[in-house]
Amino acid sequence: MAKNAKALRTKGVLYPYNTPRHMKLMNQLFDGSKNPHEVAKDLNFRAESKQMDIHSILLSDEDISCRRDLSVLAKFREHFDVKVIFCLRRQDLWLESWYFQNVKWQWRPALCHLTVNEFFERRAQFPWMDYKAHITHLEKLFGRENVLLNVFERDQMPEGPIANFAALMGLELDDSFTTPPKRNASLTPLVSEMMRCLPLDEAPTDYRVVFDRACGKVDEIIRETQPEAAGSLILSHEQRRIILDEHAAGNAWVAERYFGRDELFHDPVPDENAKISELKLPADSYETMETLVAPLVRALINAHKAKSKQ
């Protein structure tokens, strides 16, 4: 969004505060250090200060749905006509992606070093996976007519998630907009398992970024030399079945209520023959050194050299 802030303004949409995501603002709103009414006043001031007509203000943060109670955001309705755009991903695929992200970024020490089986057993800690309950909460706060949904599947957003998101806002993208690369940001299971074993959560954020980029270099090598290692399915077939059974009724409710159909998700569920990637390091210690440790250290050395030249 931040990269398209200028293009959005030409369409009458203000993406404020020059930040990739509004995480800091959301944290301040939810911890009470900022008042929604004061923020609304500031947003209106910023909109009115622009040299073009601004009809909408866009706030976005991927972790908003992680909050159990969003009522503080409903206070913006006293100042704006608030619309909520919420993207739905099938719960089994979402949990796998969430596992990879927790291991990669390590912002929650209680989760980032868990095995995938341990993470699966903690799924009750992610109540936003219950789309019926979460959407019911949104409807109560903002009104059903103001809850706009899309489904994160290729055939349900053929122009891509960015274009689909823009369409829900009433915008049509043109050449002035940039779109992110389509490659999934998740690491290969092998590199992810290496990162799970590293205490990156103990490192300062700026130093953690150095390690993350170095691990990304290792991941590129793995993808080039071991393309078969790039699988993203890590839940067992039984775990996948359990998750989908747990959410079947809620998903059906959302499908009928918002899309007038029986099934919310169209993509086929991986069958029993689908390959499940194992999250484990090589048994041979020398192979681990050659495949993972040496490339990681080399990437860190190169990063240090590059910084020294600045």
C-alpha positions in Angstrom: 0.0 0.0 0.0 2.8 2.4 0.9 4.4 2.0 -2.4 1.2 3.0 -4.1 0.3 5.9 -1.8 0.8 8.4 -4.5 -1.2 6.5 -7.1 -4.0 6.0 -4.5 -4.1 9.7 -3.8 -4.8 10.4 -7.5 -7.8 8.1 -7.1 -9.0 10.1 -4.1 -7.7 7.6 -1.5 -5.4 8.6 1.3 -3.0 6.0 2.7 -1.6 8.0 5.6 1.6 8.0 7.8 4.1 6.7 5.1 4.4 3.2 6.6 4.2 -0.3 5.1 1.5 -1.2 7.5 -0.4 0.6 10.3 0.8 -1.7 13.0 2.0 1.0 15.3 -1.2 3.0 15.1 -3.3 -0.1 15.7 -1.2 -1.0 18.8 -1.6 2.5 20.1 -5.4 2.4 19.5 -5.8 -0.9 21.3 -3.5 -0.1 24.2 -5.3 3.2 24.8 -2.3 5.5 24.2 -4.2 7.0 21.2 -7.8 8.0 21.1 -9.9 7.0 18.0 -11.5 10.5 18.0 -8.2 12.3 18.1 -6.9 10.0 15.3 -10.0 10.7 13.2 -9.4 14.4 13.6 -5.8 14.0 12.5 -6.9 11.9 9.5 -9.4 14.4 8.4 -6.8 17.2 8.7 -4.4 15.2 6.5 -7.1 14.5 3.9 -8.2 18.1 3.8 -4.5 19.3 3.4 -4.0 17.4 0.2 -4.2 19.3 -3.1 -6.6 16.8 -4.6 -10.1 15.7 -3.5 -9.8 12.8 -1.0 -13.0 10.8 -0.6 -11.6 7.8 1.3 -8.9 7.0 3.9 -7.3 3.5 4.0 -5.9 1.9 7.1 -4.4 -1.5 6.8 -2.7 -4.0 9.1 -2.5 -7.8 8.8 -2.7 -8.3 12.5 -6.0 -6.5 13.2 -7.9 -9.8 13.0 -5.6 -11.2 15.8 -7.5 -9.0 18.3 -10.5 -10.6 20.0 -12.4 -7.4 20.5 -12.3 -4.8 17.7 -14.8 -2.4 19.3 -12.3 0.4 19.6 -12.2 0.6 15.8 -16.0 0.9 15.7 -15.6 4.4 17.3 -14.4 5.6 13.9 -18.0 5.3 12.7 -18.8 8.5 14.6 -16.5 10.3 12.1 -16.5 8.1 8.9 -18.5 5.7 6.8 -16.4 2.7 7.7 -16.0 -0.3 5.5 -14.2 -3.5 6.5 -12.4 -5.6 3.9 -11.6 -9.1 5.2 -9.8 -11.7 3.1 -10.5 -15.4 3.8 -8.0 -18.2 3.3 -8.8 -21.8 3.8 -7.9 -22.6 7.4 -5.5 -25.5 6.9 -3.5 -23.5 4.3 -3.6 -20.4 6.6 -2.3 -22.4 9.6 0.6 -23.7 7.5 1.5 -20.2 6.3 1.1 -18.8 9.8 3.5 -21.4 11.1 6.2 -20.5 8.5 5.7 -16.8 9.3 6.1 -17.3 13.1 9.3 -19.3 12.6 10.7 -16.8 10.1 10.0 -13.5 12.0 10.0 -14.9 15.6 7.9 -12.1 17.1 6.2 -14.4 19.5 8.7 -16.5 21.5 6.0 -18.8 22.8 5.2 -19.9 19.2 8.3 -19.4 17.1 10.3 -22.5 18.2 7.4 -25.0 18.3 7.4 -28.0 16.0 4.5 -28.1 13.5 2.7 -30.7 15.6 3.1 -28.6 18.7 1.8 -25.6 16.7 -1.1 -27.5 15.5 -2.1 -28.3 19.1 -2.1 -24.6 19.9 -4.6 -23.8 17.1 -7.2 -22.8 19.7 -5.0 -19.7 20.3 -6.0 -18.4 16.9 -9.8 -17.8 17.3 -9.9 -15.7 14.1 -9.8 -18.9 12.2 -13.5 -19.2 13.1 -14.7 -17.0 10.3 -18.4 -17.2 11.3 -17.6 -15.9 14.8 -15.2 -13.3 13.5 -17.5 -12.0 10.8 -20.5 -12.0 13.3 -18.3 -9.8 15.5 -17.6 -7.5 12.6 -21.3 -7.3 11.6 -22.2 -6.3 15.2 -19.7 -3.5 15.2 -19.9 -2.2 11.7 -23.1 -3.5 10.2 -23.4 -6.4 7.8 -23.6 -4.1 4.8 -20.2 -2.7 5.6 -18.4 -6.0 5.8 -16.8 -6.8 2.4 -15.3 -10.3 1.9 -13.0 -11.9 -0.6 -11.6 -15.4 -0.8 -7.9 -16.0 -1.2 -8.0 -18.4 -4.1 -6.7 -17.9 -7.6 -10.0 -18.7 -9.4 -11.9 -16.4 -7.0 -9.5 -13.4 -7.6 -8.3 -14.0 -11.1 -6.7 -10.6 -11.4 -4.8 -11.1 -8.2 -5.3 -10.1 -4.5 -4.3 -6.5 -5.0 -6.7 -5.9 -7.9 -9.5 -7.7 -6.0 -8.9 -5.6 -2.9 -9.0 -2.5 -5.0 -12.2 -3.6 -6.6 -13.9 -3.9 -3.2 -12.8 -0.3 -2.6 -14.4 0.7 -5.8 -11.0 1.3 -7.5 -9.7 0.1 -10.8 -5.9 -0.3 -11.0 -4.0 1.3 -13.9 -0.3 1.5 -14.9 0.4 3.9 -12.1 0.1 1.1 -9.5 2.9 -1.3 -8.7 2.1 -4.9 -7.6 4.3 -7.1 -5.4 6.0 -10.2 -6.8 3.7 -13.3 -6.9 6.3 -15.6 -5.2 5.2 -16.8 -1.8 7.4 -15.3 0.9 7.5 -18.5 2.9 10.9 -20.3 3.1 11.5 -23.9 2.1 10.8 -26.4 5.0 14.5 -27.1 5.3 15.5 -23.5 5.9 12.4 -22.9 8.0 13.5 -25.8 10.3 16.9 -24.3 10.6 15.5 -20.9 11.6 13.2 -22.6 14.1 16.3 -23.8 15.9 17.9 -20.3 16.0 17.2 -17.9 18.9 16.5 -15.0 16.5 13.8 -13.7 18.9 16.6 -12.7 21.2 18.2 -10.5 18.6 17.4 -6.8 18.2 15.1 -6.1 15.2 17.8 -4.6 13.0 20.2 -7.5 13.6 17.4 -10.0 13.1 16.8 -8.5 9.7 20.4 -9.3 8.8 19.9 -13.0 9.7 16.6 -13.1 7.9 18.2 -11.9 4.7 21.1 -14.3 5.1 18.6 -17.2 5.6 16.9 -15.9 2.4 20.1 -16.4 0.5 20.4 -19.9 1.8 16.8 -20.5 0.8 17.6 -19.4 -2.8 20.5 -21.9 -3.0 18.2 -24.7 -1.7 15.5 -23.8 -4.3 18.1 -23.9 -7.1 19.9 -27.1 -6.0 17.0 -29.0 -4.4 13.8 -27.9 -6.2 12.0 -30.8 -4.6 12.5 -29.3 -1.2 10.3 -26.3 -1.9 7.0 -27.9 -0.8 4.6 -26.0 1.4 2.4 -28.8 2.7 3.5 -29.6 6.3 0.3 -30.7 8.0 -0.5 -34.4 8.0 -3.6 -35.5 6.1 -5.3 -36.3 9.4 -4.4 -32.8 10.8 -5.8 -31.2 7.7 -9.0 -33.2 7.9 -9.5 -32.2 11.6 -9.1 -28.5 10.9 -11.5 -28.6 7.9 -14.0 -30.6 9.9 -13.8 -28.1 12.8 -14.6 -25.2 10.5 -17.0 -26.8 7.9 -20.2 -25.5 9.5 -18.9 -22.0 9.9 -17.5 -21.8 6.4 -20.8 -23.0 5.0 -22.6 -20.2 6.9 -20.3 -17.6 5.4 -20.6 -19.1 1.9 -24.4 -19.0 2.0 -24.7 -15.6 3.8 -22.2 -13.7 1.6 -21.9 -15.6 -1.6 -25.2 -17.5 -1.9 -23.6 -20.9 -2.3 -22.8 -24.0 -0.4 -19.0 -24.0 -0.5 -16.8 -21.1 0.6 -13.6 -22.5 -0.9 -13.2 -24.0 -4.4 -9.6 -25.3 -4.4 -9.3 -29.0 -4.0 -8.0 -30.4 -0.7 -4.7 -32.3 -1.1 -5.4 -36.0 -1.3 -3.7 -38.8 0.5 -1.1 -39.0 -2.3 0.0 -35.4 -1.9 3.6 -35.1 -0.7 4.0 -33.8 2.9 7.3 -32.0 3.5 9.2 -33.1 6.5 10.5 -30.4 8.8 13.8 -31.9 9.8 17.5 -31.1 9.4 19.8 -33.6 7.6 20.8 -36.5 9.9 24.4 -36.1 8.9 26.1 -33.2 10.6 28.6 -32.6 7.8 25.7 -32.4 5.4 24.1 -29.8 7.7 27.3 -27.8 7.7 27.6 -27.9 3.9 24.0 -27.3 3.0 22.9 -24.8 5.7 25.6 -23.5 8.1 28.4 -22.7 5.6 26.0 -20.8 3.2 24.5 -18.9 6.1 27.9 -17.8 7.5 29.0 -16.8 3.9 25.8 -14.7 3.5 26.5 -13.0 6.9 30.1 -12.3 5.9 29.0 -10.8 2.6 26.4 -8.7 4.4 29.1 -7.4 6.8 31.4 -6.6 3.8 28.6 -4.7 2.1 27.9 -2.7 5.2 31.6 -1.9 5.7 31.7 -0.3 2.2 28.8 2.1 3.0 
